[in-house]
Amino acid sequence: MISNHSRYMHTTVFYLVVIMMKFSVRALSTATGYAARVFAKDAALSASHALPVVSGDTTSALASYMVLERCDVNGHLQVAWHDVASKNTERPFSIDFVDSKVARRGDAAGVGSELVVKAVGGVKKAASSPLVFDLTAGLGRDAFVMASAGFHVCMFERNAVLHALLEDALERLGRVQPALALRLQLCRWSGSDGDNNDSYANAISAFGGTPPDVCYLDPMYQKGSVGKRYLRACSCCLPLLYLTYIHLLMSTHPHKHTHTRTHTRTPLNSFRAAVKKETQVLHRLLGESEGDDEDNSRRLLEAALAMAVHRVAIKRPSDAPPLAGAVPHEVLTKTSHRCDLFFPPRPVLWG
């Protein structure tokens, strides 16, 4: 007969192996560096967004892919992740400025404390509705917060799928909060991968030839290589290895623990190999190598410095190096991230 302690030990070891495999696979799957293929659910979306229609022939050779579709319940435009090897079904993702955490960030009572608002000038500056060019719109979260504070924000996004999601979110916002939606404008990317000067010039012309007071950038940043992330994911399981060792000791001396039953809380906070949902969507759509192109980052910063009248604000993780090696004139810090500030026409020292 197998004792209860031995059965508990074997169960613990089994779940340990499962968890290690799960987080290791997640770490490697998010570290490919390549953007996922995106298809359209039907012919209408295919025609409007220049995407191939999903079918068995187009996806048969793919291990994973994304599908742009309309939600059957509320009609929101969303992207759904399909992983052939996984039995789990992820909830489709859509951008929502009306009923979400992003909307709560734009609450007037607390928007002034947001780091991004302070970085672009603060709520006092926002009273005059200065123009901000968000050159890396992404999911539009920071742009929405800036617009909620009173800034007029023009967003630029070159990824066609993200642009479509933003466009759909802004259309829904306009039906609920038209005044706020008027302060958010989405511009199309008309340049090449590293050059968007035509789009900037068109946007400036649309605003009567007035250049932006502030340029804001939040480029992607991925820390560490594939091997490092794999080791970091595996090291997250070290607490469970320690618990397994304790159970082994308990099984060798069961009489010492007959009357004591200890409930040990698993340190779930250490299991952070999987990134947040929003960041995961960006990684899948853009690829993790998006923020690693130093030449593109420098061209982006140089364009921002040439356009901005008063300042350029760059959002970075706290442990990330300055974008393109440019030494900021001032830095605003928070726990997990910071904003590097530049004040044209002061010269910039490039590292």
Summary of the structure (lengths in Angstrom):
residues: 351
radius of gyration: 24.2
end to end distance: 68.5
largest distance: 84.3
contacts: 1022
relative contact order: 0.14
helix: 46%
strand: 17%
